[in-house]
Amino acid sequence: MKIELITSGGVTGRGVGTVKIEGSDAVIDGTMTAELTDAEEARLACLPILRSTRSPHRTPDAIVYTLIVDGHRWTWSDVAAPPDFANWARTLLAIRERVIGQLPSSM
């Protein structure tokens, strides 16, 4: 399964990061690569399939999320995210946070 979450907008206009999953690898913000944990793979496998659902409406000045799963694309904002879409975003952004948290500190 190929999965990508892209975010944009918000106060900075840059969103909150990106996550791309291919096989058991996660690419974070286009620069960091890490292997998924067994728990992360299991969580991704349990997320609902969003095949024929219409994309929710975007809201100005909000963070915009674009989720691509095996070529299917949905876009929504953080203001009115349907639960299934929010679950996908939370799961993928938690993987991003784990990988970023493993980076060595420069201090």
N, C-alpha and C positions, 0 to 999 in steps of 0.2 A: 504494500500500500504506500502510495506517495501522498504526503500531507504537507501543506504549507499554510501558515498563518502569517499574514502581513498586516501591520497596523500603521495608521497614519492619523494626522489631525491632533486634536487635543490642544493644550495651551502652547506647547512648543512647536506643534505642527509635524512632529516626527513620530508620533505614536508612542508605543511602549515596547517596540522590538519586533523581531521576526523569528519564526521557528520553522525549519524545514525538516521533515522526517522522510528518510529513504531507507527502507529496510530497518535495521536496528541502529542506525546512526541519526543523530540530530545535529543540524547545522544551525547555530545561533547567531543572529544578526549578520549572517553572511561571512563571519570570520572565525568562529569557534566551532569545533566539531567534537562531539562526545558520543559514547555509546549509551543507548537507552538502558535503564535498569529493567530487571524482570517485572518489577511492580509497575513501571511506566508502560511497558509493552502490554501488560494485562489491562491496565486502565484504558489505554487507547483501543484495545480490542472490545471493550465494553461500551464504548460511546455509540450513540445511535447513528444509524445511516441516514443521511439527510438528502436523499436523491431527488425527490420531486417537490420539495418544499420551496415556495416562493421566498426570495430574499426579503428580510425586513427592510423597512424604510430607513434611510439615513437621516441623521439629525445634525444641523449646523453646529459647529464649535465642539463637537464631541469626538471621541476617539472612534475612528472607523476601522472595523475589522473586516478582512477578506480572508475567507477560508477556502482552500482548494483541496479537494479530496479526490484523487484519481481522476482529475480533469473536470470535476464538477465544482462550480464556484458559487459562493454566497457572500453577500456583503451586508453588514448591519452596523449600528452604532452602539456604544455602551449605554446609551440612555434608555433604550427600549429593547434590549436583547432578549429574544425568546430563550427559555431555559435550556433547550438542547444546544443552541448556538453558544450560550454562555458557558456551558459545561465543556464544550470543545476548547474555547478560548482559555478557560481556567486551567485545564489539563495541559495544554501546550505551553502556556506561560509559566506554569510550575516547573516544567522541564527546563525552560530558559533560565529561570531563577536558580535552579539546582546547579546548572552548568556554570553560570556566572559566579555563583558562590564558591565554586571550587578553584577559581583563579587565584594564583598567589598574589598576596598583597605587595604593593610596591613600597610600602612604608616600613 
